[in-house]
Amino acid sequence: MNSEHGFQEVVWVELGERRYPIVVADGVLDRAGEWFLQVGLSPGSVHLIVTDETVRAAGYPERVAASLGARGVTVKTAEIPSGERSKSLEWAAKLYEAALGAGLDRQSSIWAVGGGVVGDLAGFVAATYMRGVAFVQVPTTWLAHDAAVGGKVAINLPRVKNVVGAFHQPRLVLYDPTALDSLSRRDVASGLAEVVKHGSIRDAELFDRVERLGESVLYLRGVERVRLLARSCAIKARVVEEDEREAGVRAHLNLGHTLGHSLETLGDYRRFRHGEAVAVGMVFAALLSEMWLGAAPGTAKRMAAVLERIGLPTGVPRDFEDEALLRPMYSDKKTVGGKLTFVLLEEIGRAKTVRGIPAETVRQAIRRHRREFPDGGFPPQGPGD
């Protein structure tokens, strides 16, 4: 819709008294102070921005702080190193000390300005500091449009991802798509994996749209980009409304994440982007869907074709052994009683959580995946550009 500031989309997450808006609009970073007041945060308390070194260098936290300051809000800033390794107990402890030192009280809020790592860590600290203070998500990456919505916040342990966490809904999500213009093509592609995921589990028309756009989806700007992001966020919002604490359908948002988390763990959280690992995991899940659920033959190939046109990998790296991929799956949050659980596709646009898949079936699927999608497509070393 149009506003006095230009085109914007506002998606509400309807959770009763805890309902909150997701505001998607070019330039909304500079309207943070306006939205601060609209959602009823306290201008009399100190508020903390958490960001990382990369995002701070781009100037986004300063723009948020300036907008808040113009409304008379006192703001402090804490910076963490960029990368998945900052999602740790060590950095959570440092942020607790930063919050205490800045004078945050129970009417304060913590603002996460950055990508998914910043949002997860800052949200975890907000959920636990003084038994919970208000939290605002300001995602600056494509990938974070998924992580910023829904209130799942977490940190990692050395051997497993996101196993220590909480549900802590934000009071507000401000998404300025112009922040995405500074991202590399690889980071844009990684984030688009989550858009493909949302279409795959619940919105076949969204999947079809990305399929039609092909490579051009990487270069969307203006109204078209705002609309695509808002639609993807709306899918996440509807799922969260139905199942806030992941007792049922919210698990569908983990499509591709079971194998994806194995890849991230084996890659020491540095070798692959999150979206790259999830892309491979989605192709694997589609293949397992054909084998176990009777999904239409060719579902995995269709999934792979969409992801490859965006520039994402679809095959398992050759240097990862089958058993090494299988082991982390037993630590996955969806696994109960040692029974492997996967989110699979009955068809594009309709997902199902399936428990108790035999390990041997998963091994067979890994072997078939290697045969049908032999090119891992990952950089051989390091995080890449």
C-alpha positions in Angstrom: 0.0 0.0 0.0 1.0 3.6 -0.4 1.8 5.9 2.6 3.1 9.4 2.9 6.6 7.9 2.9 6.0 5.8 -0.3 5.1 2.2 -0.9 5.0 0.0 2.1 3.5 -3.4 3.2 2.5 -4.0 6.8 1.9 -7.6 7.7 0.4 -8.2 11.2 1.3 -11.3 13.2 -1.9 -11.9 15.1 -1.1 -13.2 18.6 -3.8 -11.6 20.6 -2.4 -8.9 23.0 1.1 -9.7 21.6 0.2 -8.9 18.0 2.9 -7.0 16.2 3.6 -5.5 12.8 6.1 -6.4 10.1 6.8 -3.2 8.2 8.4 -3.7 4.8 9.3 -0.4 3.1 12.2 1.2 1.4 13.8 3.7 3.8 12.0 2.5 7.0 15.4 2.4 8.8 15.0 6.2 9.1 11.5 5.9 10.5 12.4 3.7 13.5 11.5 6.4 15.9 8.1 6.8 14.5 7.4 3.0 14.9 9.0 3.0 18.3 6.2 5.2 19.5 3.5 3.4 17.5 4.1 0.1 19.2 4.2 1.7 22.7 7.9 1.3 23.7 9.1 3.4 26.6 11.0 6.6 25.7 12.0 7.0 29.3 14.3 4.0 29.4 17.6 3.2 27.8 17.5 1.0 24.7 20.2 -1.2 23.3 21.1 -1.8 19.6 22.9 -5.1 18.9 24.7 -5.3 15.6 27.8 -6.8 14.0 30.9 -5.3 12.6 29.8 -5.7 9.0 26.4 -4.2 9.4 27.8 -1.3 11.5 30.3 -0.5 8.7 27.3 -0.1 6.4 25.9 2.5 8.7 22.5 0.9 9.3 22.7 0.9 13.2 23.6 4.6 13.1 20.5 5.4 11.0 18.3 3.6 13.5 19.9 5.3 16.4 19.6 8.7 14.8 15.9 8.1 14.2 15.3 7.0 17.7 17.4 9.9 19.1 15.3 12.4 17.1 12.3 11.2 19.2 14.2 11.7 22.4 15.1 8.0 23.0 18.4 7.2 24.7 20.2 4.5 22.7 23.4 2.5 23.3 25.1 0.1 20.9 26.8 -3.2 21.3 28.8 -4.9 18.5 29.5 -8.6 18.0 31.8 -10.3 15.5 30.2 -11.3 12.2 29.5 -14.9 11.7 27.7 -17.9 13.2 30.3 -18.4 15.9 29.0 -15.4 17.7 25.8 -17.3 18.5 27.4 -18.6 21.7 27.0 -18.6 25.5 30.2 -16.5 25.6 28.7 -13.7 23.5 25.4 -13.9 25.2 27.2 -13.2 28.5 29.0 -10.2 27.0 25.7 -8.8 25.9 24.2 -9.3 29.3 27.1 -7.2 30.7 26.6 -4.6 28.0 22.9 -4.3 28.8 23.6 -4.0 32.5 26.4 -1.5 31.9 24.1 0.6 29.7 21.5 0.7 32.4 18.7 -1.3 30.7 15.7 -1.8 32.9 12.5 -3.8 32.5 11.0 -1.1 30.3 14.0 -1.2 27.9 14.1 -2.9 24.6 16.9 -4.6 22.6 17.1 -3.9 18.9 18.7 -6.5 16.6 20.0 -4.7 13.5 21.6 -7.2 11.2 21.2 -10.7 9.9 20.0 -13.9 11.4 22.9 -14.4 13.8 22.4 -10.9 15.3 18.6 -11.5 15.5 19.0 -14.9 17.2 21.6 -13.8 19.7 20.0 -10.5 20.6 16.6 -12.1 20.8 17.9 -14.8 23.2 19.5 -12.1 25.4 16.2 -10.1 25.3 14.2 -13.2 26.3 16.4 -13.9 29.3 17.7 -10.5 30.5 15.6 -9.5 33.6 13.4 -12.5 32.7 12.5 -10.8 29.4 12.5 -7.3 27.9 11.0 -6.0 24.7 12.7 -7.0 21.4 12.7 -5.4 18.0 14.0 -7.0 14.8 15.6 -4.9 12.1 16.8 -7.5 9.5 19.3 -6.3 6.9 19.7 -9.5 4.8 17.4 -11.5 2.6 18.0 -14.5 4.8 16.9 -12.7 8.0 13.3 -12.1 6.7 12.6 -15.6 7.8 14.5 -15.6 11.1 13.2 -12.2 12.2 9.5 -13.3 12.3 8.1 -15.7 14.8 10.0 -15.3 18.0 12.3 -18.3 17.8 15.6 -17.1 19.3 18.6 -19.3 20.1 22.3 -19.8 20.5 24.5 -22.7 19.4 26.5 -25.3 21.3 29.8 -26.4 19.8 28.4 -29.6 18.3 24.8 -28.7 17.5 22.9 -25.6 16.2 20.1 -23.7 17.9 19.6 -26.2 20.8 19.6 -23.6 23.5 16.8 -21.1 23.0 13.4 -19.6 23.7 10.2 -18.3 22.2 10.2 -14.5 22.5 8.1 -12.6 20.1 9.3 -9.2 18.9 7.3 -6.1 19.5 8.1 -4.9 16.0 9.9 -6.0 12.8 11.2 -3.2 10.5 12.5 -4.4 7.2 14.1 -1.9 4.8 14.8 -3.7 1.5 17.3 -1.0 0.5 19.7 -2.5 3.0 19.9 -5.5 0.7 21.5 -3.5 -2.0 24.9 -3.8 -0.3 24.8 -7.7 -0.2 26.8 -9.9 -2.5 25.0 -12.0 -5.1 25.9 -15.1 -3.0 24.2 -13.6 0.1 21.1 -12.6 -1.9 20.8 -16.2 -3.3 21.2 -17.6 0.2 18.3 -15.6 1.5 16.1 -16.4 -1.5 16.4 -20.1 -0.4 13.9 -19.2 2.4 11.5 -17.6 -0.1 11.6 -20.9 -2.1 11.0 -22.8 1.2 8.0 -20.7 2.1 6.5 -21.4 -1.3 7.3 -25.1 -1.1 5.5 -25.7 2.2 2.4 -23.5 1.8 2.2 -21.3 -1.3 2.6 -23.0 -4.7 1.9 -19.7 -6.5 4.9 -18.1 -4.7 7.0 -21.1 -5.8 5.8 -20.7 -9.3 6.6 -17.0 -9.3 10.2 -17.5 -8.3 10.4 -20.3 -10.9 9.2 -17.9 -13.6 11.5 -15.1 -12.5 14.5 -17.3 -12.5 17.8 -15.5 -12.2 16.0 -12.1 -12.4 14.7 -12.6 -8.9 18.2 -11.7 -7.7 17.8 -8.2 -9.0 14.3 -7.1 -7.9 14.0 -3.6 -6.6 11.4 -1.2 -5.5 7.7 -2.2 -5.3 8.3 -5.7 -6.7 10.9 -6.5 -4.1 8.8 -5.1 -1.2 5.8 -7.3 -2.4 7.8 -10.5 -2.7 9.4 -10.0 0.8 6.0 -9.1 2.3 4.4 -12.2 0.8 7.1 -14.5 2.1 6.9 -12.8 5.6 3.1 -13.2 5.5 3.4 -17.0 5.0 5.7 -17.2 8.0 3.3 -15.0 10.0 0.3 -17.2 9.3 2.2 -20.4 10.3 3.3 -18.7 13.6 -0.3 -17.7 14.3 -1.4 -21.3 13.9 1.4 -22.9 15.9 3.5 -20.4 17.9 5.5 -23.0 19.8 6.1 -25.5 17.1 3.8 -28.2 18.4 2.5 -29.0 14.8 2.6 -27.1 11.5 5.3 -24.7 12.5 7.8 -27.6 12.1 7.1 -27.3 8.3 9.3 -24.2 8.3 12.2 -26.6 8.9 12.0 -28.0 5.4 15.5 -28.7 4.3 17.0 -27.9 7.7 17.6 -31.5 8.9 20.3 -32.2 6.3 21.1 -28.5 6.1 22.1 -28.4 9.8 24.3 -31.4 9.2 26.1 -29.6 6.4 26.6 -26.5 8.6 27.9 -28.5 11.5 30.3 -30.4 9.4 31.4 -27.2 7.7 32.2 -25.7 11.1 29.5 -23.0 10.5 32.0 -21.2 8.2 32.1 -23.1 4.9 28.5 -22.6 3.8 25.9 -19.9 4.0 22.8 -21.0 5.9 20.6 -20.7 2.7 23.1 -22.8 0.7 22.9 -25.6 3.2 19.1 -25.4 3.3 18.9 -25.4 -0.5 20.7 -28.8 -0.6 18.5 -30.0 2.3 15.4 -29.0 0.4 16.4 -31.0 -2.7 17.2 -33.9 -0.4 13.8 -33.6 1.3 12.0 -33.5 -2.0 13.9 -36.6 -3.1 13.0 -38.4 0.2 9.4 -37.2 -0.4 9.3 -39.1 -3.7 10.8 -42.2 -2.0 8.8 -42.2 1.2 5.6 -40.2 0.6 5.0 -41.0 -3.0 5.4 -37.3 -4.1 5.3 -36.9 -7.9 8.4 -38.1 -9.7 10.5 -35.2 -10.7 9.7 -33.1 -7.6 13.3 -33.0 -6.5 14.5 -32.1 -10.0 12.0 -29.2 -10.2 13.2 -28.0 -6.8 16.8 -28.3 -7.9 16.2 -26.4 -11.1 14.6 -23.4 -9.3 17.5 -23.3 -6.8 20.2 -23.6 -9.4 18.8 -20.8 -11.5 19.1 -18.5 -8.4 22.7 -19.7 -8.0 22.3 -22.1 -5.1 24.0 -25.5 -4.7 21.9 -28.7 -4.8 24.3 -31.5 -4.2 26.1 -32.8 -1.1 29.8 -32.0 -1.0 31.9 -35.0 -2.1 34.2 -34.8 1.0 31.4 -35.4 3.5 30.8 -39.1 4.2 27.3 -40.5 4.5 27.6 -41.5 8.1 29.0 -38.1 9.0 25.9 -36.5 7.5 23.6 -38.9 9.4 25.1 -38.4 12.9 24.0 -34.8 13.5 20.4 -35.6 12.5 20.0 -37.5 15.8 20.6 -34.2 17.6 18.1 -32.4 15.5 15.3 -30.8 17.6 12.6 -32.6 15.6 14.1 -36.0 16.5 12.2 -37.7 19.4 13.2 -41.0 21.0 16.0 -41.5 18.6 13.5 -41.6 15.6 14.6 -39.5 12.6 12.1 -36.9 11.7 11.9 -34.9 8.4 9.6 -32.3 6.9 8.6 -33.7 3.5 6.4 -32.5 0.6 3.2 -34.2 -0.4 3.5 -31.8 -3.3 4.8 -28.3 -3.9 2.8 -26.1 -1.6 1.9 -28.8 0.9 4.2 -30.1 3.6 4.0 -32.9 6.1 6.1 -33.8 9.2 7.1 -37.5 9.0 8.5 -39.3 12.1 10.3 -42.6 12.4 12.0 -42.8 9.0 14.5 -45.6 9.2 18.1 -44.7 9.1 18.7 -47.1 6.2 16.1 -45.2 4.1 17.9 -42.0 4.8 21.2 -43.6 3.8 19.6 -44.8 0.5 18.3 -41.3 -0.1 21.7 -39.8 0.5 23.3 -42.2 -2.0 20.6 -41.5 -4.6 21.0 -37.7 -4.0 24.7 -38.1 -4.7 24.0 -39.9 -8.0 21.3 -37.6 -9.3 22.8 -34.3 -8.1 26.6 -35.0 -8.1 27.9 -31.5 -8.3 28.0 -30.1 -4.7 28.3 -26.6 -6.0 29.9 -25.3 -2.9 33.2 -23.4 -2.7 35.9 -26.0 -1.7 37.3 -23.9 1.2 36.3 -20.9 3.3 33.2 -18.8 3.3 33.6 -17.3 -0.2 32.2 -14.0 -1.3 
